[in-house]
Amino acid sequence: MSKKTGQRKSHKLDRNKSSLEAANPAAPERASSPTGLKPRISYKNALILITLCSIILAGLTIFQYGPAIGWMEGILYGLLYGVMIWGVFFIALFFFRWLRKKQGL
């Protein structure tokens, strides 16, 4: 702070930052994300996509295994494969959240 005016002197980097924000109006939107990057699809759309994929994979597995090994066992395998997609999704989600927290981003 300056003794005469009681105001803080602006630093060279502060001025550069404000000029960059004025030149790029999308910069404040990116700053809201911890990594500064926007996701390709929203969380809601990702859940819809994973739901569709798990249902399709479960149905395809039941259709393939049903006549060969029996319908009850085919249904169990189909449900298992459908749930495994959700397991992979949640393991990846928790891992990357933990990794972001660990890096302090």
Secondary structure by P-SEA (a helix, b strand, c coil): cccccccccccaaaaaaaaaaaaccaaaaaaaccccccccccaaaaaaaaaaaaaaaaaaaaaaacccccaaaaaaaaaaaaaaaaaaaaaaaaaaaaaaaaacc
